[in-house]
């Protein structure tokens, strides 16, 4: 197992999402680490180093939109307003195919909008996509979030 | 040409008078009839000459007689040509005592035998009856009717309109019609009304917006109003036909709310209900993965049974959503080639290799919503395969034209449907076979609902003691205005 080029932060109130992705990655022999956050508030705490969970740079965020406390959109707005986090790579992972949700998400400079229904049962093809992404895309290096 | 015209007139005066279709009576200053023409005798039912020398009062209803003698005196004092009894309804009395409405014109005449009065009398029963019929027609109309004069005053209102607004007829007549509007609309209405009266026309009122009326008790109601301008007695008037559409509006609102609730239910079902089921299915897969073949057979077997039930539940929700959506009509109109439509169905769900399929679609094409029709035929075709009890089953899909319908039939030679079950096969969750084997019992319910909401019908024929059954779908070949708005 070689060292992964980036880590994953999965922000979703359904804790099965993160584990699904982790299991999928493990099956493909990827060393990518998966950190789970139940909503925007928890995700921000992790990113700002205010949580027990550690996330090492570089990282990619998989973000659900419909969550309690802080929704995906609120999280995105806060993220883009934070000078130290605004360059984060974010993929939205949602069940909503509403045009308005897509437009609003892309307006926050996301890297892509992935429909949960299009990545197979148990996110099987999502793991494959991430592995390929890691192999192909050059990430900017960074340090541990303070 | 006659030489002496005045002599001619003189000698034929009585004949001329008899030719006039109006009753003529000439009285002397005592009110005695000195002349009357044939029409007056006919009108009143007296014999020829019977009335001569009789007082004119004989032709009046008895209660009116003393007063008439007085009026006659007044006329003689200042004789002048004028209509009689202006502003009053005049009646004449026949020989048999019956009465009839008349119009009377009076004219004084100087003669060698003294001052005379010529009365011309017209029987107006016919026009009175016409008027009464018109009034009955107006009052019997199933909508409110209103006649407005050039000044915006109510000249006529029928019973329906009075009831609608809660007024007595007398309270409305002569009132400004703005009394029927909410106060906030009154000032604006006056120039609009003037504008309508100025151009003679015919149109619905308030096109594209709701017209609101105000009842006597202050409550407002939505109205639909048709306007037309008419000329009566030389004056231009506006006639309005008014319908209270409260019930229609209420039904529309309820329908909108019901649809919104259904929409919400559909959303909740598809997201909130399915997510946990999918979650459980995922967890079940992980349990199997983590056991990695080490589980005892009974545990593995039970895990599989759980998976099957979860799949069934997921499909049930999916089918329920399809059913909920099938009440809504598809508004997409396409030219449908039945052969292509059926070919797609067979391609998606191929026939088991041992079965045979017979197609006779007769080149039928129709115009309408494609997906609903395809769903209906697919459900029937799929049922025919699913419920077949023999490996070498035969299924036939045929189509024919019948009036404005295209009839698609799906026939199989399977087990058939017992008579006792035929009525309930179209209801929700009715399956006639063991649940492990077949679907959720929604396929026919969806087919029926889709067919009916698109203006068609579906019929089942299954003859007892003979194999197989036939479903016939009557699908309209064209869109209909009452269904396809």
Interface residues (C-beta under 8 A of the other chain):
Chain A: X14 X16 X19 X20 X23 X95 X121 X122
Chain B: X271 X275 X279 X281 X282 X283 X285 X286 X289
